[in-house]
Amino acid sequence: MNHQQNDTNALPPKTCTIERLVTVPEDVEKVLNGQKTATRRNGRYADIGEVMTLEGQDFVVEKVYSQSLGELADEHARQEGYANLEEYKQSILSMHPGMPWLPQMRVWVHEFRRA
């Protein structure tokens, strides 16, 4: 069993696999060059301590937590590799046509670093 279970306040089961965490080529590039240190998804794609491999390089997931869109600030957009929140928001909405950006919507944040 995951020895870090207590630290994570018993996270719900993953809804997807870590291989699907970062798949957009521009995002992969941002992770590889150190611009992107977090990914927000509508489900949980990784456990703390799990390793994501991109183009032969390993990145370890350090934090997994839930956050509402209303909590997002420019600093969070920078973790994602964007200049500011507005740029990040426009990118997300362009990838998900018709998606509303509601402050109460919750996403799963996966923070990682080069292993």
Secondary structure, 3 states (H helix, E strand, C coil): CCCCCCCCCCCCCCCCCHHHCCCCHHHHHHHHCCCCCEEEECCCCCCCCCEEEECCEEEEEEEEEEEEHHHCCHHHHHHCCCCCHHHHHHHHHHHCCCCCCCCCCEEEEEEEEEC
